[in-house]
């Protein structure tokens, strides 16, 4: 998969703390690969120093995905994060074929 500093190479997902990178990835999978919205699953990882409501609002606005569609993970073994809004992970459900396309490209 795309690996721009953070995330996994083994499944169809993209993780980043930069809203512009998440926007770019979503634009590519929505507009060029025609991935339907019901196949896009957003996750948010935040720490105790993050404001949950502010972080969720930020990523919902960036992704154009309703807040109730996000799965939120807290702390992940730490008490603070260096980013303002946490980390956003976009997973394409049943994205094996898309992952193969990305690798081929």
C-alpha positions as CSV (number, residue, x, y, z in Angstrom):
1,X,0.0,0.0,0.0
2,X,1.1,3.6,-0.1
3,X,3.5,4.2,2.8
4,X,4.1,7.8,3.4
5,X,5.9,7.7,6.7
6,X,3.2,5.9,8.7
7,X,0.9,2.9,8.3
8,X,0.9,-0.6,6.8
9,X,2.2,-2.1,3.6
10,X,0.2,-5.3,4.0
11,X,-3.5,-4.2,3.7
12,X,-5.4,-1.6,1.8
13,X,-5.1,1.2,4.3
14,X,-3.5,4.6,4.6
15,X,-2.5,6.3,7.9
16,X,-1.3,9.8,8.4
17,X,-1.4,12.8,10.7
18,X,-1.5,15.3,7.8
19,X,-5.0,16.2,6.7
20,X,-3.8,17.1,3.2
21,X,-2.4,13.6,2.7
22,X,-5.6,12.0,3.9
23,X,-7.6,14.3,1.5
24,X,-5.3,13.3,-1.4
25,X,-5.6,9.6,-0.7
26,X,-9.4,9.9,-0.4
27,X,-9.6,11.9,-3.6
28,X,-7.7,9.2,-5.5
29,X,-9.7,6.3,-4.2
30,X,-13.0,8.1,-4.7
31,X,-12.5,9.8,-8.0
32,X,-10.1,7.5,-9.9
33,X,-10.8,4.1,-8.5
34,X,-14.5,4.7,-7.8
35,X,-14.5,3.2,-4.3
36,X,-18.0,3.5,-2.8
37,X,-18.4,5.3,0.5
38,X,-19.7,2.2,2.2
39,X,-16.3,0.5,1.6
40,X,-14.4,3.3,3.2
41,X,-13.8,2.9,7.0
42,X,-12.2,5.7,9.0
43,X,-10.4,5.2,12.3
44,X,-9.0,7.8,14.6
45,X,-6.3,7.3,17.2
46,X,-6.0,10.0,19.9
47,X,-4.3,10.3,23.2
48,X,-5.5,11.8,26.5
49,X,-4.0,15.2,25.6
50,X,-6.3,15.4,22.6
51,X,-9.7,17.0,22.6
52,X,-12.0,14.1,21.4
53,X,-14.7,16.4,20.0
54,X,-12.2,18.8,18.3
55,X,-10.2,15.9,16.8
56,X,-13.3,14.1,15.5
57,X,-14.7,17.3,14.0
58,X,-11.4,18.0,12.3
59,X,-11.1,14.6,10.7
60,X,-14.8,14.4,9.8
61,X,-14.4,17.8,7.9
62,X,-11.2,16.7,6.2
63,X,-12.6,13.3,5.1
64,X,-16.2,14.4,4.4
65,X,-17.2,11.3,6.4
66,X,-19.9,11.7,9.2
67,X,-18.6,11.6,12.7
68,X,-20.6,8.5,13.6
69,X,-18.8,6.5,11.0
70,X,-15.4,6.8,12.8
71,X,-14.0,4.2,15.1
72,X,-11.9,5.9,17.8
73,X,-9.0,4.3,19.6
74,X,-7.7,6.0,22.8
75,X,-4.1,6.2,24.2
76,X,-2.7,3.1,22.5
77,X,-0.2,2.7,25.3
78,X,0.7,6.4,25.7
79,X,-0.5,9.4,27.5
80,X,0.2,12.1,24.9
81,X,0.6,12.5,21.2
82,X,2.7,15.1,19.3
83,X,0.0,15.8,16.8
84,X,-2.9,18.3,17.3
85,X,-5.7,16.1,16.0
86,X,-4.4,12.5,16.4
87,X,-3.8,10.1,13.6
88,X,-6.4,9.1,10.9
89,X,-6.4,5.7,9.3
90,X,-8.5,5.0,6.2
91,X,-9.2,1.4,5.5
92,X,-10.8,0.1,2.3
93,X,-13.0,-2.9,3.2
94,X,-12.4,-5.9,1.0
95,X,-9.7,-3.9,-0.7
96,X,-7.5,-6.7,-1.9
97,X,-7.9,-5.9,-5.6
98,X,-7.3,-2.2,-5.0
99,X,-4.1,-3.1,-3.0
100,X,-2.9,-5.2,-6.0
101,X,-3.6,-2.3,-8.3
102,X,-1.6,0.2,-6.2
103,X,1.3,-2.3,-6.0
104,X,1.2,-2.8,-9.8
105,X,1.2,1.0,-10.4
